[in-house]
């Protein structure tokens, strides 16, 4: 009588094969996740370096230089001052996106770099406002009288109309100076305002609010504003025409007549404003808040700039907001240092 054979070979083989398939699938998924992670980390580092490179590009644009075809070497051509050169370089691009598409064939990488340059002198000096708010009752009353028309637009702040009074009263009681503009968000009236400026996209029509670090600054020494370089948020509170996302080459042609009239020293009054800045801001001098002319500086000498820099590689984006401070080097050469750096 033949012994009965046990049927365990086939199930055992199927079990072993199943284990091998599961292990192979697990190792494949693990290696695939590792490759995705490595690619993401590589893209992040590349985007980070690209965003930091955007700061260097901004520094080069903020360094005055004279084009050869327009320089003093041309017969009878008067050499332009550094202020004139700097103005011609930054006025067309101020507060607006500049986009640079990089390709593997030319730059060695497929990526996008976007930068936006803003002038800190075009923002309200919060540190100086804090100092003035600690003066006499008469000076505080004058301060409120000046700033109440500026902060009256409750739609921009989603707050009560006497925002200037609330701000100045709070500043008058503050014991410590500001280390950063974002500390202003401690006040309920400013708590809902976004911190960092977002320039409008090309052709964008949506209604925008204001941005805390685009409205105030603690980086400048003067309490005055540079009217040529007003920030987008300051334009909003003054009721001026705001920045639009437009083609920069087209804008350069449109504002060419204004650039040709530029003078680094101007005492701003109705005649000067209406001639030079009304075409830019869409509002005459008489329509500005009463007494605002006293806040406009007469000399064009911006020294502190904020730069937004976005580096995008693949689907990874790295964002930087930096404060650049200018100093004059040998033979009047401009140099810049990074005073503050924020990763967004």
VENWO-V247276 format. One record per pair of residues at least 24 apart in sequence whose ideal C-beta (glycine too) atoms are under 6 Angstrom apart, sorted by the first residue. I is the first residue (numbers start at 1). J is the second residue. If there is no record, write none. Layout:
i->{I:I}
j->{J:J}
This chain:
i->{43:43:43:44:46:47:47:47:47:48:50:50:50:51:51:51:51:54:54:54:55:55:55:58:58:58:59:61:63:83:83:87:88:92:92:94:95:95:96:97:111:112:113:114:115:116:116:117:117:118:118:119:119:119:120:120:120:120:120:121:121:121:122:122:122:122:123:123:123:124:125:125:125:126:126:126:127:128:130:133:133:133:134:143:144:146:149:150:150:156:156:156:158:159:163:178:181:181:181:181:196:200:201:202:203:204:210:219:219:220:224:224:225:225:226:226:227:240:240:241:241:264:265:267:268:268:319}
j->{313:314:316:316:313:311:313:316:318:318:111:113:311:309:311:318:320:113:115:309:307:309:322:115:117:307:336:89:334:264:300:262:259:251:252:229:232:243:199:199:313:312:311:310:309:199:308:305:307:231:306:229:302:305:217:219:220:304:306:220:226:302:226:229:230:231:216:217:231:216:217:220:223:178:216:218:218:223:171:168:171:172:172:168:168:291:289:237:289:209:210:236:192:189:189:218:212:213:216:218:321:245:245:245:245:245:236:304:323:304:295:297:295:296:297:302:296:281:283:281:282:300:299:298:293:296:344}
